[in-house]
Amino acid sequence: MQGLEEVNLLKTMMSEAIKEIVTDYKIASKEWFSLKEAAEYIGVSVNTLAKYRVMGLKVSVIEGVSRVSRKEIDRFLETHSN
């Protein structure tokens, strides 16, 4: 039975890893992000992203829906990196 438990654990771990890879790919391949996705894309919290908005990160808001372009995020990071 121990061998079966190890196989099931391995399957679970592989499944979780695949889900994470797919999620990362979906985010990385997008041109426009929600605020949450934008924060995930650059590895910061949504609160930090809000601070970046104050610092000049441009966010498009259409009928209450906020989106940030990949190009804008990259431009902002390049502008504010040392």
mmCIF file of the N, C-alpha and C atoms, coordinates in Angstrom:
data_MODEL
# 
_entry.id   MODEL 
# 
loop_
_atom_site.group_PDB 
_atom_site.id 
_atom_site.type_symbol 
_atom_site.label_atom_id 
_atom_site.label_alt_id 
_atom_site.label_comp_id 
_atom_site.label_asym_id 
_atom_site.label_entity_id 
_atom_site.label_seq_id 
_atom_site.pdbx_PDB_ins_code 
_atom_site.Cartn_x 
_atom_site.Cartn_y 
_atom_site.Cartn_z 
_atom_site.occupancy 
_atom_site.B_iso_or_equiv 
_atom_site.pdbx_formal_charge 
_atom_site.auth_seq_id 
_atom_site.auth_comp_id 
_atom_site.auth_asym_id 
_atom_site.auth_atom_id 
_atom_site.pdbx_PDB_model_num 
ATOM 1   N N  . MET A 1 1  ? 0.806   -1.201 0.000   1.00 0.00 ? 1  MET A N  1 
ATOM 2   C CA . MET A 1 1  ? 0.000   0.000  0.000   1.00 0.00 ? 1  MET A CA 1 
ATOM 3   C C  . MET A 1 1  ? 0.847   1.262  0.000   1.00 0.00 ? 1  MET A C  1 
ATOM 4   N N  . GLN A 1 2  ? 2.017   1.201  0.629   1.00 0.00 ? 2  GLN A N  1 
ATOM 5   C CA . GLN A 1 2  ? 2.849   2.393  0.701   1.00 0.00 ? 2  GLN A CA 1 
ATOM 6   C C  . GLN A 1 2  ? 3.241   2.869  -0.699  1.00 0.00 ? 2  GLN A C  1 
ATOM 7   N N  . GLY A 1 3  ? 3.514   1.959  -1.605  1.00 0.00 ? 3  GLY A N  1 
ATOM 8   C CA . GLY A 1 3  ? 3.864   2.325  -2.973  1.00 0.00 ? 3  GLY A CA 1 
ATOM 9   C C  . GLY A 1 3  ? 2.734   3.062  -3.661  1.00 0.00 ? 3  GLY A C  1 
ATOM 10  N N  . LEU A 1 4  ? 1.488   2.619  -3.434  1.00 0.00 ? 4  LEU A N  1 
ATOM 11  C CA . LEU A 1 4  ? 0.318   3.268  -4.018  1.00 0.00 ? 4  LEU A CA 1 
ATOM 12  C C  . LEU A 1 4  ? 0.150   4.679  -3.463  1.00 0.00 ? 4  LEU A C  1 
ATOM 13  N N  . GLU A 1 5  ? 0.380   4.854  -2.178  1.00 0.00 ? 5  GLU A N  1 
ATOM 14  C CA . GLU A 1 5  ? 0.284   6.177  -1.557  1.00 0.00 ? 5  GLU A CA 1 
ATOM 15  C C  . GLU A 1 5  ? 1.325   7.125  -2.144  1.00 0.00 ? 5  GLU A C  1 
ATOM 16  N N  . GLU A 1 6  ? 2.525   6.611  -2.372  1.00 0.00 ? 6  GLU A N  1 
ATOM 17  C CA . GLU A 1 6  ? 3.579   7.435  -2.962  1.00 0.00 ? 6  GLU A CA 1 
ATOM 18  C C  . GLU A 1 6  ? 3.221   7.841  -4.386  1.00 0.00 ? 6  GLU A C  1 
ATOM 19  N N  . VAL A 1 7  ? 2.645   6.910  -5.140  1.00 0.00 ? 7  VAL A N  1 
ATOM 20  C CA . VAL A 1 7  ? 2.226   7.206  -6.512  1.00 0.00 ? 7  VAL A CA 1 
ATOM 21  C C  . VAL A 1 7  ? 1.139   8.276  -6.503  1.00 0.00 ? 7  VAL A C  1 
ATOM 22  N N  . ASN A 1 8  ? 0.161   8.141  -5.610  1.00 0.00 ? 8  ASN A N  1 
ATOM 23  C CA . ASN A 1 8  ? -0.914  9.129  -5.528  1.00 0.00 ? 8  ASN A CA 1 
ATOM 24  C C  . ASN A 1 8  ? -0.387  10.501 -5.116  1.00 0.00 ? 8  ASN A C  1 
ATOM 25  N N  . LEU A 1 9  ? 0.553   10.524 -4.187  1.00 0.00 ? 9  LEU A N  1 
ATOM 26  C CA . LEU A 1 9  ? 1.160   11.781 -3.768  1.00 0.00 ? 9  LEU A CA 1 
ATOM 27  C C  . LEU A 1 9  ? 1.906   12.424 -4.933  1.00 0.00 ? 9  LEU A C  1 
ATOM 28  N N  . LEU A 1 10 ? 2.636   11.614 -5.677  1.00 0.00 ? 10 LEU A N  1 
ATOM 29  C CA . LEU A 1 10 ? 3.370   12.115 -6.834  1.00 0.00 ? 10 LEU A CA 1 
ATOM 30  C C  . LEU A 1 10 ? 2.411   12.673 -7.885  1.00 0.00 ? 10 LEU A C  1 
ATOM 31  N N  . LYS A 1 11 ? 1.312   11.973 -8.135  1.00 0.00 ? 11 LYS A N  1 
ATOM 32  C CA . LYS A 1 11 ? 0.308   12.447 -9.091  1.00 0.00 ? 11 LYS A CA 1 
ATOM 33  C C  . LYS A 1 11 ? -0.264  13.789 -8.650  1.00 0.00 ? 11 LYS A C  1 
ATOM 34  N N  . THR A 1 12 ? -0.565  13.914 -7.375  1.00 0.00 ? 12 THR A N  1 
ATOM 35  C CA . THR A 1 12 ? -1.111  15.164 -6.842  1.00 0.00 ? 12 THR A CA 1 
ATOM 36  C C  . THR A 1 12 ? -0.109  16.300 -7.008  1.00 0.00 ? 12 THR A C  1 
ATOM 37  N N  . MET A 1 13 ? 1.138   16.029 -6.682  1.00 0.00 ? 13 MET A N  1 
ATOM 38  C CA . MET A 1 13 ? 2.176   17.057 -6.806  1.00 0.00 ? 13 MET A CA 1 
ATOM 39  C C  . MET A 1 13 ? 2.372   17.474 -8.262  1.00 0.00 ? 13 MET A C  1 
ATOM 40  N N  . MET A 1 14 ? 2.352   16.506 -9.168  1.00 0.00 ? 14 MET A N  1 
ATOM 41  C CA . MET A 1 14 ? 2.507   16.808 -10.590 1.00 0.00 ? 14 MET A CA 1 
ATOM 42  C C  . MET A 1 14 ? 1.325   17.615 -11.102 1.00 0.00 ? 14 MET A C  1 
ATOM 43  N N  . SER A 1 15 ? 0.131   17.248 -10.678 1.00 0.00 ? 15 SER A N  1 
ATOM 44  C CA . SER A 1 15 ? -1.069  17.961 -11.092 1.00 0.00 ? 15 SER A CA 1 
ATOM 45  C C  . SER A 1 15 ? -1.026  19.418 -10.644 1.00 0.00 ? 15 SER A C  1 
ATOM 46  N N  . GLU A 1 16 ? -0.621  19.647 -9.403  1.00 0.00 ? 16 GLU A N  1 
ATOM 47  C CA . GLU A 1 16 ? -0.520  21.010 -8.884  1.00 0.00 ? 16 GLU A CA 1 
ATOM 48  C C  . GLU A 1 16 ? 0.549   21.806 -9.627  1.00 0.00 ? 16 GLU A C  1 
ATOM 49  N N  . ALA A 1 17 ? 1.662   21.165 -9.938  1.00 0.00 ? 17 ALA A N  1 
ATOM 50  C CA . ALA A 1 17 ? 2.738   21.840 -10.667 1.00 0.00 ? 17 ALA A CA 1 
ATOM 51  C C  . ALA A 1 17 ? 2.280   22.224 -12.074 1.00 0.00 ? 17 ALA A C  1 
ATOM 52  N N  . ILE A 1 18 ? 1.561   21.325 -12.729 1.00 0.00 ? 18 ILE A N  1 
ATOM 53  C CA . ILE A 1 18 ? 1.056   21.603 -14.078 1.00 0.00 ? 18 ILE A CA 1 
ATOM 54  C C  . ILE A 1 18 ? 0.065   22.758 -14.042 1.00 0.00 ? 18 ILE A C  1 
ATOM 55  N N  . LYS A 1 19 ? -0.832  22.761 -13.055 1.00 0.00 ? 19 LYS A N  1 
ATOM 56  C CA . LYS A 1 19 ? -1.798  23.864 -12.929 1.00 0.00 ? 19 LYS A CA 1 
ATOM 57  C C  . LYS A 1 19 ? -1.083  25.195 -12.748 1.00 0.00 ? 19 LYS A C  1 
ATOM 58  N N  . GLU A 1 20 ? -0.038  25.204 -11.948 1.00 0.00 ? 20 GLU A N  1 
ATOM 59  C CA . GLU A 1 20 ? 0.721   26.436 -11.712 1.00 0.00 ? 20 GLU A CA 1 
ATOM 60  C C  . GLU A 1 20 ? 1.410   26.905 -12.988 1.00 0.00 ? 20 GLU A C  1 
ATOM 61  N N  . ILE A 1 21 ? 1.969   25.970 -13.747 1.00 0.00 ? 21 ILE A N  1 
ATOM 62  C CA . ILE A 1 21 ? 2.634   26.314 -15.004 1.00 0.00 ? 21 ILE A CA 1 
ATOM 63  C C  . ILE A 1 21 ? 1.631   26.894 -15.993 1.00 0.00 ? 21 ILE A C  1 
ATOM 64  N N  . VAL A 1 22 ? 0.468   26.282 -16.098 1.00 0.00 ? 22 VAL A N  1 
ATOM 65  C CA . VAL A 1 22 ? -0.570  26.766 -17.014 1.00 0.00 ? 22 VAL A CA 1 
ATOM 66  C C  . VAL A 1 22 ? -1.023  28.164 -16.606 1.00 0.00 ? 22 VAL A C  1 
ATOM 67  N N  . THR A 1 23 ? -1.242  28.378 -15.319 1.00 0.00 ? 23 THR A N  1 
ATOM 68  C CA . THR A 1 23 ? -1.652  29.695 -14.828 1.00 0.00 ? 23 THR A CA 1 
ATOM 69  C C  . THR A 1 23 ? -0.584  30.736 -15.133 1.00 0.00 ? 23 THR A C  1 
ATOM 70  N N  . ASP A 1 24 ? 0.666   30.406 -14.862 1.00 0.00 ? 24 ASP A N  1 
ATOM 71  C CA . ASP A 1 24 ? 1.769   31.330 -15.148 1.00 0.00 ? 24 ASP A CA 1 
ATOM 72  C C  . ASP A 1 24 ? 1.844   31.651 -16.637 1.00 0.00 ? 24 ASP A C  1 
ATOM 73  N N  . TYR A 1 25 ? 1.645   30.650 -17.484 1.00 0.00 ? 25 TYR A N  1 
ATOM 74  C CA . TYR A 1 25 ? 1.690   30.869 -18.927 1.00 0.00 ? 25 TYR A CA 1 
ATOM 75  C C  . TYR A 1 25 ? 0.555   31.776 -19.373 1.00 0.00 ? 25 TYR A C  1 
ATOM 76  N N  . LYS A 1 26 ? -0.641  31.529 -18.843 1.00 0.00 ? 26 LYS A N  1 
ATOM 77  C CA . LYS A 1 26 ? -1.792  32.358 -19.221 1.00 0.00 ? 26 LYS A CA 1 
ATOM 78  C C  . LYS A 1 26 ? -1.543  33.818 -18.868 1.00 0.00 ? 26 LYS A C  1 
ATOM 79  N N  . ILE A 1 27 ? -0.975  34.052 -17.704 1.00 0.00 ? 27 ILE A N  1 
ATOM 80  C CA . ILE A 1 27 ? -0.688  35.426 -17.293 1.00 0.00 ? 27 ILE A CA 1 
ATOM 81  C C  . ILE A 1 27 ? 0.423   36.016 -18.157 1.00 0.00 ? 27 ILE A C  1 
ATOM 82  N N  . ALA A 1 28 ? 1.482   35.261 -18.369 1.00 0.00 ? 28 ALA A N  1 
ATOM 83  C CA . ALA A 1 28 ? 2.636   35.771 -19.119 1.00 0.00 ? 28 ALA A CA 1 
ATOM 84  C C  . ALA A 1 28 ? 2.316   36.035 -20.585 1.00 0.00 ? 28 ALA A C  1 
ATOM 85  N N  . SER A 1 29 ? 1.320   35.369 -21.135 1.00 0.00 ? 29 SER A N  1 
ATOM 86  C CA . SER A 1 29 ? 1.020   35.521 -22.554 1.00 0.00 ? 29 SER A CA 1 
ATOM 87  C C  . SER A 1 29 ? -0.051  36.580 -22.829 1.00 0.00 ? 29 SER A C  1 
ATOM 88  N N  . LYS A 1 30 ? -0.595  37.198 -21.786 1.00 0.00 ? 30 LYS A N  1 
ATOM 89  C CA . LYS A 1 30 ? -1.633  38.210 -21.969 1.00 0.00 ? 30 LYS A CA 1 
ATOM 90  C C  . LYS A 1 30 ? -1.026  39.558 -22.329 1.00 0.00 ? 30 LYS A C  1 
ATOM 91  N N  . GLU A 1 31 ? -1.774  40.352 -23.077 1.00 0.00 ? 31 GLU A N  1 
ATOM 92  C CA . GLU A 1 31 ? -1.354  41.712 -23.409 1.00 0.00 ? 31 GLU A CA 1 
ATOM 93  C C  . GLU A 1 31 ? -1.919  42.724 -22.411 1.00 0.00 ? 31 GLU A C  1 
ATOM 94  N N  . TRP A 1 32 ? -3.113  42.450 -21.884 1.00 0.00 ? 32 TRP A N  1 
ATOM 95  C CA . TRP A 1 32 ? -3.762  43.320 -20.902 1.00 0.00 ? 32 TRP A CA 1 
ATOM 96  C C  . TRP A 1 32 ? -4.091  42.505 -19.666 1.00 0.00 ? 32 TRP A C  1 
ATOM 97  N N  . PHE A 1 33 ? -3.841  43.094 -18.487 1.00 0.00 ? 33 PHE A N  1 
ATOM 98  C CA . PHE A 1 33 ? -4.038  42.410 -17.216 1.00 0.00 ? 33 PHE A CA 1 
ATOM 99  C C  . PHE A 1 33 ? -5.081  43.110 -16.359 1.00 0.00 ? 33 PHE A C  1 
ATOM 100 N N  . SER A 1 34 ? -5.794  42.327 -15.557 1.00 0.00 ? 34 SER A N  1 
ATOM 101 C CA . SER A 1 34 ? -6.556  42.914 -14.459 1.00 0.00 ? 34 SER A CA 1 
ATOM 102 C C  . SER A 1 34 ? -5.527  43.402 -13.441 1.00 0.00 ? 34 SER A C  1 
ATOM 103 N N  . LEU A 1 35 ? -5.971  44.159 -12.440 1.00 0.00 ? 35 LEU A N  1 
ATOM 104 C CA . LEU A 1 35 ? -5.021  44.646 -11.438 1.00 0.00 ? 35 LEU A CA 1 
ATOM 105 C C  . LEU A 1 35 ? -4.375  43.486 -10.686 1.00 0.00 ? 35 LEU A C  1 
ATOM 106 N N  . LYS A 1 36 ? -5.160  42.465 -10.377 1.00 0.00 ? 36 LYS A N  1 
ATOM 107 C CA . LYS A 1 36 ? -4.621  41.293 -9.674  1.00 0.00 ? 36 LYS A CA 1 
ATOM 108 C C  . LYS A 1 36 ? -3.586  40.575 -10.545 1.00 0.00 ? 36 LYS A C  1 
ATOM 109 N N  . GLU A 1 37 ? -3.910  40.387 -11.819 1.00 0.00 ? 37 GLU A N  1 
ATOM 110 C CA . GLU A 1 37 ? -2.978  39.723 -12.735 1.00 0.00 ? 37 GLU A CA 1 
ATOM 111 C C  . GLU A 1 37 ? -1.709  40.553 -12.927 1.00 0.00 ? 37 GLU A C  1 
ATOM 112 N N  . ALA A 1 38 ? -1.862  41.873 -13.004 1.00 0.00 ? 38 ALA A N  1 
ATOM 113 C CA . ALA A 1 38 ? -0.700  42.755 -13.155 1.00 0.00 ? 38 ALA A CA 1 
ATOM 114 C C  . ALA A 1 38 ? 0.227   42.615 -11.953 1.00 0.00 ? 38 ALA A C  1 
ATOM 115 N N  . ALA A 1 39 ? -0.361  42.571 -10.771 1.00 0.00 ? 39 ALA A N  1 
ATOM 116 C CA . ALA A 1 39 ? 0.441   42.394 -9.557  1.00 0.00 ? 39 ALA A CA 1 
ATOM 117 C C  . ALA A 1 39 ? 1.167   41.051 -9.591  1.00 0.00 ? 39 ALA A C  1 
ATOM 118 N N  . GLU A 1 40 ? 0.469   39.996 -10.007 1.00 0.00 ? 40 GLU A N  1 
ATOM 119 C CA . GLU A 1 40 ? 1.088   38.673 -10.107 1.00 0.00 ? 40 GLU A CA 1 
ATOM 120 C C  . GLU A 1 40 ? 2.209   38.678 -11.149 1.00 0.00 ? 40 GLU A C  1 
ATOM 121 N N  . TYR A 1 41 ? 1.979   39.350 -12.262 1.00 0.00 ? 41 TYR A N  1 
ATOM 122 C CA . TYR A 1 41 ? 2.960   39.411 -13.355 1.00 0.00 ? 41 TYR A CA 1 
ATOM 123 C C  . TYR A 1 41 ? 4.291   39.977 -12.879 1.00 0.00 ? 41 TYR A C  1 
ATOM 124 N N  . ILE A 1 42 ? 4.242   41.000 -12.022 1.00 0.00 ? 42 ILE A N  1 
ATOM 125 C CA . ILE A 1 42 ? 5.491   41.612 -11.567 1.00 0.00 ? 42 ILE A CA 1 
ATOM 126 C C  . ILE A 1 42 ? 5.888   41.187 -10.160 1.00 0.00 ? 42 ILE A C  1 
ATOM 127 N N  . GLY A 1 43 ? 5.082   40.320 -9.556  1.00 0.00 ? 43 GLY A N  1 
ATOM 128 C CA . GLY A 1 43 ? 5.463   39.733 -8.273  1.00 0.00 ? 43 GLY A CA 1 
ATOM 129 C C  . GLY A 1 43 ? 5.315   40.659 -7.082  1.00 0.00 ? 43 GLY A C  1 
ATOM 130 N N  . VAL A 1 44 ? 4.270   41.499 -7.108  1.00 0.00 ? 44 VAL A N  1 
ATOM 131 C CA . VAL A 1 44 ? 4.004   42.386 -5.977  1.00 0.00 ? 44 VAL A CA 1 
ATOM 132 C C  . VAL A 1 44 ? 2.559   42.204 -5.525  1.00 0.00 ? 44 VAL A C  1 
ATOM 133 N N  . SER A 1 45 ? 2.224   42.798 -4.394  1.00 0.00 ? 45 SER A N  1 
ATOM 134 C CA . SER A 1 45 ? 0.846   42.748 -3.913  1.00 0.00 ? 45 SER A CA 1 
ATOM 135 C C  . SER A 1 45 ? 0.004   43.780 -4.664  1.00 0.00 ? 45 SER A C  1 
ATOM 136 N N  . VAL A 1 46 ? -1.302  43.635 -4.574  1.00 0.00 ? 46 VAL A N  1 
ATOM 137 C CA . VAL A 1 46 ? -2.209  44.602 -5.191  1.00 0.00 ? 46 VAL A CA 1 
ATOM 138 C C  . VAL A 1 46 ? -2.018  45.975 -4.535  1.00 0.00 ? 46 VAL A C  1 
ATOM 139 N N  . ASN A 1 47 ? -1.724  45.998 -3.237  1.00 0.00 ? 47 ASN A N  1 
ATOM 140 C CA . ASN A 1 47 ? -1.466  47.270 -2.548  1.00 0.00 ? 47 ASN A CA 1 
ATOM 141 C C  . ASN A 1 47 ? -0.224  47.963 -3.104  1.00 0.00 ? 47 ASN A C  1 
ATOM 142 N N  . THR A 1 48 ? 0.811   47.203 -3.380  1.00 0.00 ? 48 THR A N  1 
ATOM 143 C CA . THR A 1 48 ? 2.021   47.784 -3.971  1.00 0.00 ? 48 THR A CA 1 
ATOM 144 C C  . THR A 1 48 ? 1.718   48.298 -5.371  1.00 0.00 ? 48 THR A C  1 
ATOM 145 N N  . LEU A 1 49 ? 0.910   47.566 -6.117  1.00 0.00 ? 49 LEU A N  1 
ATOM 146 C CA . LEU A 1 49 ? 0.519   48.022 -7.448  1.00 0.00 ? 49 LEU A CA 1 
ATOM 147 C C  . LEU A 1 49 ? -0.225  49.354 -7.348  1.00 0.00 ? 49 LEU A C  1 
ATOM 148 N N  . ALA A 1 50 ? -1.056  49.513 -6.331  1.00 0.00 ? 50 ALA A N  1 
ATOM 149 C CA . ALA A 1 50 ? -1.761  50.783 -6.116  1.00 0.00 ? 50 ALA A CA 1 
ATOM 150 C C  . ALA A 1 50 ? -0.756  51.913 -5.876  1.00 0.00 ? 50 ALA A C  1 
ATOM 151 N N  . LYS A 1 51 ? 0.310   51.638 -5.157  1.00 0.00 ? 51 LYS A N  1 
ATOM 152 C CA . LYS A 1 51 ? 1.367   52.643 -4.942  1.00 0.00 ? 51 LYS A CA 1 
ATOM 153 C C  . LYS A 1 51 ? 2.036   52.992 -6.268  1.00 0.00 ? 51 LYS A C  1 
ATOM 154 N N  . TYR A 1 52 ? 2.238   51.991 -7.113  1.00 0.00 ? 52 TYR A N  1 
ATOM 155 C CA . TYR A 1 52 ? 2.836   52.238 -8.422  1.00 0.00 ? 52 TYR A CA 1 
ATOM 156 C C  . TYR A 1 52 ? 1.938   53.142 -9.263  1.00 0.00 ? 52 TYR A C  1 
ATOM 157 N N  . ARG A 1 53 ? 0.626   53.002 -9.110  1.00 0.00 ? 53 ARG A N  1 
ATOM 158 C CA . ARG A 1 53 ? -0.307  53.880 -9.827  1.00 0.00 ? 53 ARG A CA 1 
ATOM 159 C C  . ARG A 1 53 ? -0.084  55.326 -9.409  1.00 0.00 ? 53 ARG A C  1 
ATOM 160 N N  . VAL A 1 54 ? 0.097   55.545 -8.116  1.00 0.00 ? 54 VAL A N  1 
ATOM 161 C CA . VAL A 1 54 ? 0.366   56.893 -7.611  1.00 0.00 ? 54 VAL A CA 1 
ATOM 162 C C  . VAL A 1 54 ? 1.688   57.414 -8.178  1.00 0.00 ? 54 VAL A C  1 
ATOM 163 N N  . MET A 1 55 ? 2.630   56.507 -8.384  1.00 0.00 ? 55 MET A N  1 
ATOM 164 C CA . MET A 1 55 ? 3.952   56.875 -8.914  1.00 0.00 ? 55 MET A CA 1 
ATOM 165 C C  . MET A 1 55 ? 3.938   57.073 -10.432 1.00 0.00 ? 55 MET A C  1 
ATOM 166 N N  . GLY A 1 56 ? 2.810   56.765 -11.091 1.00 0.00 ? 56 GLY A N  1 
ATOM 167 C CA . GLY A 1 56 ? 2.715   57.029 -12.521 1.00 0.00 ? 56 GLY A CA 1 
ATOM 168 C C  . GLY A 1 56 ? 2.369   55.853 -13.409 1.00 0.00 ? 56 GLY A C  1 
ATOM 169 N N  . LEU A 1 57 ? 2.163   54.672 -12.846 1.00 0.00 ? 57 LEU A N  1 
ATOM 170 C CA . LEU A 1 57 ? 1.743   53.532 -13.668 1.00 0.00 ? 57 LEU A CA 1 
ATOM 171 C C  . LEU A 1 57 ? 0.360   53.838 -14.234 1.00 0.00 ? 57 LEU A C  1 
ATOM 172 N N  . LYS A 1 58 ? 0.234   53.793 -15.550 1.00 0.00 ? 58 LYS A N  1 
ATOM 173 C CA . LYS A 1 58 ? -1.029  54.135 -16.203 1.00 0.00 ? 58 LYS A CA 1 
ATOM 174 C C  . LYS A 1 58 ? -1.947  52.918 -16.250 1.00 0.00 ? 58 LYS A C  1 
ATOM 175 N N  . VAL A 1 59 ? -3.168  53.129 -15.788 1.00 0.00 ? 59 VAL A N  1 
ATOM 176 C CA . VAL A 1 59 ? -4.189  52.084 -15.774 1.00 0.00 ? 59 VAL A CA 1 
ATOM 177 C C  . VAL A 1 59 ? -5.371  52.576 -16.593 1.00 0.00 ? 59 VAL A C  1 
ATOM 178 N N  . SER A 1 60 ? -5.850  51.766 -17.515 1.00 0.00 ? 60 SER A N  1 
ATOM 179 C CA . SER A 1 60 ? -7.031  52.111 -18.298 1.00 0.00 ? 60 SER A CA 1 
ATOM 180 C C  . SER A 1 60 ? -8.270  51.641 -17.555 1.00 0.00 ? 60 SER A C  1 
ATOM 181 N N  . VAL A 1 61 ? -9.235  52.543 -17.406 1.00 0.00 ? 61 VAL A N  1 
ATOM 182 C CA . VAL A 1 61 ? -10.490 52.208 -16.736 1.00 0.00 ? 61 VAL A CA 1 
ATOM 183 C C  . VAL A 1 61 ? -11.627 52.514 -17.700 1.00 0.00 ? 61 VAL A C  1 
ATOM 184 N N  . ILE A 1 62 ? -12.372 51.481 -18.058 1.00 0.00 ? 62 ILE A N  1 
ATOM 185 C CA . ILE A 1 62 ? -13.506 51.629 -18.961 1.00 0.00 ? 62 ILE A CA 1 
ATOM 186 C C  . ILE A 1 62 ? -14.730 51.058 -18.266 1.00 0.00 ? 62 ILE A C  1 
ATOM 187 N N  . GLU A 1 63 ? -15.699 51.919 -18.021 1.00 0.00 ? 63 GLU A N  1 
ATOM 188 C CA . GLU A 1 63 ? -16.935 51.532 -17.335 1.00 0.00 ? 63 GLU A CA 1 
ATOM 189 C C  . GLU A 1 63 ? -16.645 50.765 -16.050 1.00 0.00 ? 63 GLU A C  1 
ATOM 190 N N  . GLY A 1 64 ? -15.674 51.245 -15.297 1.00 0.00 ? 64 GLY A N  1 
ATOM 191 C CA . GLY A 1 64 ? -15.353 50.652 -14.003 1.00 0.00 ? 64 GLY A CA 1 
ATOM 192 C C  . GLY A 1 64 ? -14.431 49.445 -14.045 1.00 0.00 ? 64 GLY A C  1 
ATOM 193 N N  . VAL A 1 65 ? -14.038 49.022 -15.235 1.00 0.00 ? 65 VAL A N  1 
ATOM 194 C CA . VAL A 1 65 ? -13.145 47.866 -15.375 1.00 0.00 ? 65 VAL A CA 1 
ATOM 195 C C  . VAL A 1 65 ? -11.722 48.374 -15.603 1.00 0.00 ? 65 VAL A C  1 
ATOM 196 N N  . SER A 1 66 ? -10.817 48.014 -14.705 1.00 0.00 ? 66 SER A N  1 
ATOM 197 C CA . SER A 1 66 ? -9.426  48.472 -14.783 1.00 0.00 ? 66 SER A CA 1 
ATOM 198 C C  . SER A 1 66 ? -8.549  47.426 -15.460 1.00 0.00 ? 66 SER A C  1 
ATOM 199 N N  . ARG A 1 67 ? -7.717  47.898 -16.377 1.00 0.00 ? 67 ARG A N  1 
ATOM 200 C CA . ARG A 1 67 ? -6.766  47.026 -17.059 1.00 0.00 ? 67 ARG A CA 1 
ATOM 201 C C  . ARG A 1 67 ? -5.434  47.756 -17.202 1.00 0.00 ? 67 ARG A C  1 
ATOM 202 N N  . VAL A 1 68 ? -4.355  46.977 -17.171 1.00 0.00 ? 68 VAL A N  1 
ATOM 203 C CA . VAL A 1 68 ? -3.011  47.518 -17.337 1.00 0.00 ? 68 VAL A CA 1 
ATOM 204 C C  . VAL A 1 68 ? -2.341  46.747 -18.467 1.00 0.00 ? 68 VAL A C  1 
ATOM 205 N N  . SER A 1 69 ? -1.736  47.473 -19.392 1.00 0.00 ? 69 SER A N  1 
ATOM 206 C CA . SER A 1 69 ? -1.077  46.782 -20.502 1.00 0.00 ? 69 SER A CA 1 
ATOM 207 C C  . SER A 1 69 ? 0.302   46.287 -20.085 1.00 0.00 ? 69 SER A C  1 
ATOM 208 N N  . ARG A 1 70 ? 0.709   45.206 -20.683 1.00 0.00 ? 70 ARG A N  1 
ATOM 209 C CA . ARG A 1 70 ? 2.044   44.645 -20.442 1.00 0.00 ? 70 ARG A CA 1 
ATOM 210 C C  . ARG A 1 70 ? 3.104   45.697 -20.790 1.00 0.00 ? 70 ARG A C  1 
ATOM 211 N N  . LYS A 1 71 ? 2.912   46.399 -21.917 1.00 0.00 ? 71 LYS A N  1 
ATOM 212 C CA . LYS A 1 71 ? 3.884   47.412 -22.338 1.00 0.00 ? 71 LYS A CA 1 
ATOM 213 C C  . LYS A 1 71 ? 4.018   48.514 -21.293 1.00 0.00 ? 71 LYS A C  1 
ATOM 214 N N  . GLU A 1 72 ? 2.890   48.937 -20.711 1.00 0.00 ? 72 GLU A N  1 
ATOM 215 C CA . GLU A 1 72 ? 2.929   49.985 -19.689 1.00 0.00 ? 72 GLU A CA 1 
ATOM 216 C C  . GLU A 1 72 ? 3.655   49.507 -18.439 1.00 0.00 ? 72 GLU A C  1 
ATOM 217 N N  . ILE A 1 73 ? 3.399   48.278 -18.040 1.00 0.00 ? 73 ILE A N  1 
ATOM 218 C CA . ILE A 1 73 ? 4.096   47.728 -16.869 1.00 0.00 ? 73 ILE A CA 1 
ATOM 219 C C  . ILE A 1 73 ? 5.599   47.681 -17.128 1.00 0.00 ? 73 ILE A C  1 
ATOM 220 N N  . ASP A 1 74 ? 5.977   47.169 -18.293 1.00 0.00 ? 74 ASP A N  1 
ATOM 221 C CA . ASP A 1 74 ? 7.399   47.077 -18.628 1.00 0.00 ? 74 ASP A CA 1 
ATOM 222 C C  . ASP A 1 74 ? 8.041   48.463 -18.699 1.00 0.00 ? 74 ASP A C  1 
ATOM 223 N N  . ARG A 1 75 ? 7.322   49.444 -19.280 1.00 0.00 ? 75 ARG A N  1 
ATOM 224 C CA . ARG A 1 75 ? 7.826   50.815 -19.367 1.00 0.00 ? 75 ARG A CA 1 
ATOM 225 C C  . ARG A 1 75 ? 8.029   51.391 -17.973 1.00 0.00 ? 75 ARG A C  1 
ATOM 226 N N  . PHE A 1 76 ? 7.034   51.205 -17.116 1.00 0.00 ? 76 PHE A N  1 
ATOM 227 C CA . PHE A 1 76 ? 7.095   51.730 -15.756 1.00 0.00 ? 76 PHE A CA 1 
ATOM 228 C C  . PHE A 1 76 ? 8.280   51.128 -14.996 1.00 0.00 ? 76 PHE A C  1 
ATOM 229 N N  . LEU A 1 77 ? 8.433   49.825 -15.083 1.00 0.00 ? 77 LEU A N  1 
ATOM 230 C CA . LEU A 1 77 ? 9.536   49.170 -14.370 1.00 0.00 ? 77 LEU A CA 1 
ATOM 231 C C  . LEU A 1 77 ? 10.891  49.635 -14.897 1.00 0.00 ? 77 LEU A C  1 
ATOM 232 N N  . GLU A 1 78 ? 10.997  49.775 -16.200 1.00 0.00 ? 78 GLU A N  1 
ATOM 233 C CA . GLU A 1 78 ? 12.251  50.242 -16.799 1.00 0.00 ? 78 GLU A CA 1 
ATOM 234 C C  . GLU A 1 78 ? 12.563  51.666 -16.344 1.00 0.00 ? 78 GLU A C  1 
ATOM 235 N N  . THR A 1 79 ? 11.554  52.515 -16.314 1.00 0.00 ? 79 THR A N  1 
ATOM 236 C CA . THR A 1 79 ? 11.727  53.905 -15.899 1.00 0.00 ? 79 THR A CA 1 
ATOM 237 C C  . THR A 1 79 ? 12.159  54.013 -14.441 1.00 0.00 ? 79 THR A C  1 
ATOM 238 N N  . HIS A 1 80 ? 11.655  53.113 -13.600 1.00 0.00 ? 80 HIS A N  1 
ATOM 239 C CA . HIS A 1 80 ? 11.909  53.201 -12.165 1.00 0.00 ? 80 HIS A CA 1 
ATOM 240 C C  . HIS A 1 80 ? 12.984  52.236 -11.663 1.00 0.00 ? 80 HIS A C  1 
ATOM 241 N N  . SER A 1 81 ? 13.696  51.599 -12.564 1.00 0.00 ? 81 SER A N  1 
ATOM 242 C CA . SER A 1 81 ? 14.780  50.713 -12.117 1.00 0.00 ? 81 SER A CA 1 
ATOM 243 C C  . SER A 1 81 ? 16.089  51.494 -12.105 1.00 0.00 ? 81 SER A C  1 
ATOM 244 N N  . ASN A 1 82 ? 16.991  51.067 -11.268 1.00 0.00 ? 82 ASN A N  1 
ATOM 245 C CA . ASN A 1 82 ? 18.268  51.795 -11.135 1.00 0.00 ? 82 ASN A CA 1 
ATOM 246 C C  . ASN A 1 82 ? 19.223  51.388 -12.190 1.00 0.00 ? 82 ASN A C  1 
# 
